[in-house]
Amino acid sequence: MIRALLWDLDGTLLNFKAAEAAAIRSLFKDFGFGPCTDEMIRTYARINDAYWKKLERGEMAKPEILVRRFADFFAGEGLDSAQAPAFNQRYQLALGDTIVFCDEGDRIVQDLKGKIPQYGVTNGTLAAQTKKLERSGLGALFDGVFISDQIGYEKPDVRFFAPVFAQLAEDIPCITKDEVLIIGDSLTSDMLGGIRAGIRTCWYHPVEEQGAATAGQDEAHQMAIDHEIQDLHEIYGILGMNQK
């Protein structure tokens, strides 16, 4: 029986790609960089993803990654890399300006509120996630939120989950780890983190992401993930609940 849900934010409940593209395009105008094309967004996303994997593996610290991803991106596009620190600082807040939910994620969390405790677990920066939680309304719906910047460790580090378990023990009498389910889109962060923490895992890979999902399917099977879903509404079936 599942008695608590841990929701990842970016890429799971929130459409991170939409917010990312909107923020970068807006800041390109503010910094006088000219138009930002779809291909430029894809290039940045590849650079960012590579750096984020280094963060998850513990190879680099987050403050360095946040700036170097933009410095590398700007250098490749012939832009002023010296603007990377200022651009990143503005970018953290701009990310919260565009709120797009995946699969009516807000309605699902709202419907489940009071039926099962729900918590947010994210590797995003404190500045970006604080704004997103407020503007999306998720902060008021969750029973608790855990942000890596405040904890001092990133998923999949098992130490990220120590304060999570401490809070769960206070909120839910006699809860055990096999009664906790983490739902997330990242194999290397959410799923690996959940496995290391000894909790149940649910990998979210929506239909529009099938190319990336297929590439990671073998890895997912090797990780012995408990559940796989393509739409967040499938969580009702896993919980044995009727969808509202």
C-alpha positions, 0 to 999 in steps of 0.5 A: 500500500502506498501512503505517501507520494514524492513528486518531482517538479520539472519535467514531471508536474511542470513542463520545464521545456516550455518554461526554459524556452520562454525564459531564454528567449525573453532574456535574449531580448533583454541582453540584446542578443538578438533572436533565439531560434529553436535550434539554439534552444536545443543546443543549450538544452544539450549543454545543460543536460550534460552539465546536470548529469555531472551534478547528479554524479557529484563531479561538479558543484551546482554554482559552477554548473549554472554559470558554465552552461551559459558560458559554453552556450554563448561561446558556441553562438558567438555571444559574450560569455562574460554575460553568463553570470548575470544571465543565469541570475536573471534566468533563475527568476525568469523560469518561474514566469511561465507555468505549464502543467503536464497532463493536468498535474495541478488538478491531479495533485489538487484531487489527491490532496487530503486522500494521500500525503504529497511532497515535492522533491526537486534539484532545482535552484531555491530561487527558481523553485520558490517562484514556481511553487508560488505561481503554480499553486503547488506549494499550497497543495503539497504537505511539504517541499524539499529543495536540494539547495536547502538540503545540501545534496542532490538527487540521486544522493541518498542523503537528499532523502534523509530530511524527507524520511524525517518529515514523513515519520512525523506526518504519517505514523509507522510509515515504511519506505516501501509505502513511499512512491517517487514519481519523476521523469529522470532515470538518473535523478528520480529513479536512481535516487528512489532506488538508492533510498529504498522506496518505490519508483514510478518513471514518467515518460510521456508520449511526446518524449517517446524517442528519449524514453525508448533510448532509456528503456533498457536502462530503466529495465535494468534499474528494476523500476516499479512502475512506468507511466506515459500520462500522470493520470495513470497514478490513480490506477497505481494507487487503486483510486478512481479518477475524479 
